[in-house]
Amino acid sequence: QVHLVESGGGLVQPGGSLRLSCAASGDSSRIIAMGWYRQAPGKQRELVAMISKFANTDISDSVKGRFSISKDNAKVAVHLQMNSLKPEDTAVYYCHARDSKEYWGQGTQVTVSS
């Protein structure tokens, strides 16, 4: 069983920055990829960014150039640096991890508003 805990969400003005973090605990040794999805009200959950065990990254076109993803070498964790935030980035952001199965965090709210 893998447990994911997100942190770093909050309220930010347009153009601002936030850094989300997600730490995995439990039986996390076989995790091969971690990343972030987001879901806005009334919309489908969508991939934001993903990074593999081998440091390959996948960034969605909608955030490319503004967001970056990195992994923590000291622990099973990932970070999402979000810059130049826009109101359309407002969503619940969910941490995601996979080994042979998928795991989800409970989500953290990101609100971009003036």
C-alpha positions as a Python dict, from the first residue, in 0.01 Angstrom:
ca = {
    (1, 'Q'): (0, 0, 0),
    (2, 'V'): (128, 345, -99),
    (3, 'H'): (8, 663, 68),
    (4, 'L'): (57, 1000, -101),
    (5, 'V'): (50, 1332, 83),
    (6, 'E'): (39, 1663, -103),
    (7, 'S'): (137, 2004, 25),
    (8, 'G'): (187, 2355, -107),
    (9, 'G'): (-153, 2448, -244),
    (10, 'G'): (-321, 2777, -173),
    (11, 'L'): (-440, 3110, -307),
    (12, 'V'): (-216, 3308, -538),
    (13, 'Q'): (-260, 3610, -765),
    (14, 'P'): (-230, 3578, -1142),
    (15, 'G'): (135, 3579, -1241),
    (16, 'G'): (239, 3437, -907),
    (17, 'S'): (407, 3110, -820),
    (18, 'L'): (341, 2806, -607),
    (19, 'R'): (540, 2493, -537),
    (20, 'L'): (352, 2168, -478),
    (21, 'S'): (515, 1870, -312),
    (22, 'C'): (408, 1510, -284),
    (23, 'A'): (570, 1251, -61),
    (24, 'A'): (506, 878, -86),
    (25, 'S'): (508, 650, 214),
    (26, 'G'): (436, 286, 275),
    (27, 'D'): (555, 30, 23),
    (28, 'S'): (699, 289, -216),
    (29, 'S'): (1015, 109, -327),
    (30, 'R'): (866, -13, -653),
    (31, 'I'): (721, 319, -768),
    (32, 'I'): (831, 388, -1124),
    (33, 'A'): (661, 722, -1188),
    (34, 'M'): (503, 1008, -996),
    (35, 'G'): (332, 1324, -1101),
    (36, 'W'): (36, 1556, -1091),
    (37, 'Y'): (-313, 1572, -1233),
    (38, 'R'): (-566, 1847, -1185),
    (39, 'Q'): (-943, 1875, -1196),
    (40, 'A'): (-1139, 2197, -1227),
    (41, 'P'): (-1509, 2212, -1131),
    (42, 'G'): (-1724, 2044, -1394),
    (43, 'K'): (-1423, 1920, -1589),
    (44, 'Q'): (-1240, 1593, -1633),
    (45, 'R'): (-920, 1526, -1445),
    (46, 'E'): (-621, 1595, -1668),
    (47, 'L'): (-251, 1521, -1660),
    (48, 'V'): (-31, 1816, -1566),
    (49, 'A'): (315, 1665, -1539),
    (50, 'M'): (480, 1333, -1472),
    (51, 'I'): (834, 1218, -1399),
    (52, 'S'): (961, 862, -1412),
    (53, 'K'): (1210, 673, -1201),
    (54, 'F'): (1457, 734, -1484),
    (55, 'A'): (1388, 1112, -1481),
    (56, 'N'): (1193, 1117, -1804),
    (57, 'T'): (932, 1393, -1788),
    (58, 'D'): (596, 1452, -1947),
    (59, 'I'): (454, 1806, -1930),
    (60, 'S'): (115, 1900, -2066),
    (61, 'D'): (110, 2158, -2344),
    (62, 'S'): (-115, 2387, -2142),
    (63, 'V'): (152, 2440, -1875),
    (64, 'K'): (471, 2383, -2072),
    (65, 'G'): (713, 2670, -2020),
    (66, 'R'): (545, 2772, -1694),
    (67, 'F'): (550, 2456, -1482),
    (68, 'S'): (833, 2215, -1413),
    (69, 'I'): (849, 1885, -1232),
    (70, 'S'): (1136, 1739, -1034),
    (71, 'K'): (1202, 1445, -807),
    (72, 'D'): (1367, 1426, -470),
    (73, 'N'): (1668, 1196, -460),
    (74, 'A'): (1660, 1163, -81),
    (75, 'K'): (1303, 1038, -60),
    (76, 'V'): (1024, 912, -281),
    (77, 'A'): (878, 1251, -360),
    (78, 'V'): (807, 1492, -643),
    (79, 'H'): (768, 1866, -671),
    (80, 'L'): (573, 2080, -913),
    (81, 'Q'): (702, 2433, -955),
    (82, 'M'): (424, 2649, -1095),
    (83, 'N'): (516, 2991, -1230),
    (84, 'S'): (321, 3257, -1418),
    (85, 'L'): (-2, 3117, -1282),
    (86, 'K'): (-325, 3194, -1462),
    (87, 'P'): (-687, 3182, -1343),
    (88, 'E'): (-741, 2879, -1567),
    (89, 'D'): (-487, 2691, -1355),
    (90, 'T'): (-738, 2695, -1070),
    (91, 'A'): (-816, 2334, -981),
    (92, 'V'): (-770, 2062, -727),
    (93, 'Y'): (-426, 1916, -790),
    (94, 'Y'): (-383, 1545, -724),
    (95, 'C'): (-58, 1363, -673),
    (96, 'H'): (-30, 1037, -863),
    (97, 'A'): (208, 744, -843),
    (98, 'R'): (231, 403, -1001),
    (99, 'D'): (412, 77, -969),
    (100, 'S'): (203, -211, -1100),
    (101, 'K'): (-99, -16, -975),
    (102, 'E'): (-209, 346, -945),
    (103, 'Y'): (-223, 557, -631),
    (104, 'W'): (-379, 897, -569),
    (105, 'G'): (-341, 1165, -310),
    (106, 'Q'): (-643, 1339, -162),
    (107, 'G'): (-580, 1657, -358),
    (108, 'T'): (-475, 2011, -276),
    (109, 'Q'): (-662, 2322, -389),
    (110, 'V'): (-485, 2576, -607),
    (111, 'T'): (-677, 2899, -663),
    (112, 'V'): (-543, 3170, -892),
    (113, 'S'): (-743, 3488, -846),
    (114, 'S'): (-697, 3859, -802),
}
